[in-house]
Amino acid sequence: MRHLLALALKYLLTATVMFAILPLFLRISSAELLWFSLWLTLVAYALGDLYVLPRLGNVSATIADFGLVFVATWIGIGAFYDIAGGSILSAAFFAALLAAFGELLFHAYVLRFVIGQHGEEDAPLVGRQWQTEAAEEFDVRAARPGDREGEQVKQEGDRREQEPPHPPVL
């Protein structure tokens, strides 16, 4: 069920990208765009999301998806249309670029909900483990009340604050 939802989301992403970019450069019908998006979704999900993503990570899978969309659009659609090289290359490049931006977010979804791999198991993505400490340093010995050693440390610290720093010896 997780894979079906992921496939539906990827198909929606791919079809949206194809409908947004390819009609700007090519005269292509909606039915052809839907079939091409379906074919591209199945191949990209199997290769990019299930094979490359768990092994190499989000950036490598996004680069692989960019290359796959570029080549598939250039060769797959260019083979069926007698189009000058510049328009099909431009359509392929911009479709691949827009798809790569969408794939960055989709890969995070796949890693977290489909594959179940997002670093530590059951660890929240935002929480206390990402906070930094913002405290001043202090001497623990000086914090104990009634301790002579702590008072000496405090007096030495006060004396150091009053004396100017010594220049480095070369």
Contacts in CASP RR format, 6 or more apart in sequence:
PFRMAT RR
TARGET T0000
AUTHOR 0000-0000-0000
METHOD contacts of the structure
MODEL  1
MRHLLALALKYLLTATVMFAILPLFLRISSAELLWFSLWLTLVAYALGDL
YVLPRLGNVSATIADFGLVFVATWIGIGAFYDIAGGSILSAAFFAALLAA
FGELLFHAYVLRFVIGQHGEEDAPLVGRQWQTEAAEEFDVRAARPGDREG
EQVKQEGDRREQEPPHPPVL
2 113 0 8 1.000
2 114 0 8 1.000
3 114 0 8 1.000
6 45 0 8 1.000
6 49 0 8 1.000
6 109 0 8 1.000
6 110 0 8 1.000
6 113 0 8 1.000
6 114 0 8 1.000
7 41 0 8 1.000
7 42 0 8 1.000
7 45 0 8 1.000
9 106 0 8 1.000
9 109 0 8 1.000
10 41 0 8 1.000
10 44 0 8 1.000
10 45 0 8 1.000
10 49 0 8 1.000
10 106 0 8 1.000
11 37 0 8 1.000
11 38 0 8 1.000
11 41 0 8 1.000
13 99 0 8 1.000
13 102 0 8 1.000
13 103 0 8 1.000
13 106 0 8 1.000
14 37 0 8 1.000
14 40 0 8 1.000
14 41 0 8 1.000
14 44 0 8 1.000
14 99 0 8 1.000
15 33 0 8 1.000
15 34 0 8 1.000
15 37 0 8 1.000
15 41 0 8 1.000
17 69 0 8 1.000
17 95 0 8 1.000
17 98 0 8 1.000
17 99 0 8 1.000
17 102 0 8 1.000
18 33 0 8 1.000
18 36 0 8 1.000
18 37 0 8 1.000
18 40 0 8 1.000
18 95 0 8 1.000
19 30 0 8 1.000
19 33 0 8 1.000
20 98 0 8 1.000
21 91 0 8 1.000
21 94 0 8 1.000
21 95 0 8 1.000
21 98 0 8 1.000
22 28 0 8 1.000
22 33 0 8 1.000
22 73 0 8 1.000
22 77 0 8 1.000
22 91 0 8 1.000
22 95 0 8 1.000
23 33 0 8 1.000
24 91 0 8 1.000
24 94 0 8 1.000
25 87 0 8 1.000
25 88 0 8 1.000
25 90 0 8 1.000
25 91 0 8 1.000
25 94 0 8 1.000
26 77 0 8 1.000
26 81 0 8 1.000
26 83 0 8 1.000
26 87 0 8 1.000
26 88 0 8 1.000
26 91 0 8 1.000
28 77 0 8 1.000
28 81 0 8 1.000
32 80 0 8 1.000
36 76 0 8 1.000
36 77 0 8 1.000
39 72 0 8 1.000
40 68 0 8 1.000
40 69 0 8 1.000
40 72 0 8 1.000
43 68 0 8 1.000
43 72 0 8 1.000
44 65 0 8 1.000
44 68 0 8 1.000
44 69 0 8 1.000
47 64 0 8 1.000
47 68 0 8 1.000
48 61 0 8 1.000
48 64 0 8 1.000
48 65 0 8 1.000
48 68 0 8 1.000
49 61 0 8 1.000
49 106 0 8 1.000
49 107 0 8 1.000
49 110 0 8 1.000
49 114 0 8 1.000
52 60 0 8 1.000
52 61 0 8 1.000
52 64 0 8 1.000
53 60 0 8 1.000
53 61 0 8 1.000
53 107 0 8 1.000
53 110 0 8 1.000
53 111 0 8 1.000
53 115 0 8 1.000
54 111 0 8 1.000
54 115 0 8 1.000
54 117 0 8 1.000
57 107 0 8 1.000
58 104 0 8 1.000
58 107 0 8 1.000
58 108 0 8 1.000
58 111 0 8 1.000
61 103 0 8 1.000
61 107 0 8 1.000
62 100 0 8 1.000
62 103 0 8 1.000
62 104 0 8 1.000
62 107 0 8 1.000
63 100 0 8 1.000
65 99 0 8 1.000
65 100 0 8 1.000
65 103 0 8 1.000
66 96 0 8 1.000
66 97 0 8 1.000
66 99 0 8 1.000
66 100 0 8 1.000
66 103 0 8 1.000
67 96 0 8 1.000
69 92 0 8 1.000
69 95 0 8 1.000
69 96 0 8 1.000
69 99 0 8 1.000
69 100 0 8 1.000
70 92 0 8 1.000
70 93 0 8 1.000
70 95 0 8 1.000
70 96 0 8 1.000
71 92 0 8 1.000
73 88 0 8 1.000
73 91 0 8 1.000
73 92 0 8 1.000
73 95 0 8 1.000
73 96 0 8 1.000
74 88 0 8 1.000
74 89 0 8 1.000
74 92 0 8 1.000
77 88 0 8 1.000
77 91 0 8 1.000
77 92 0 8 1.000
78 88 0 8 1.000
81 88 0 8 1.000
111 117 0 8 1.000
111 118 0 8 1.000
112 118 0 8 1.000
118 125 0 8 1.000
123 129 0 8 1.000
139 150 0 8 1.000
139 153 0 8 1.000
141 147 0 8 1.000
141 149 0 8 1.000
141 150 0 8 1.000
141 153 0 8 1.000
142 150 0 8 1.000
142 151 0 8 1.000
142 153 0 8 1.000
142 154 0 8 1.000
144 150 0 8 1.000
END
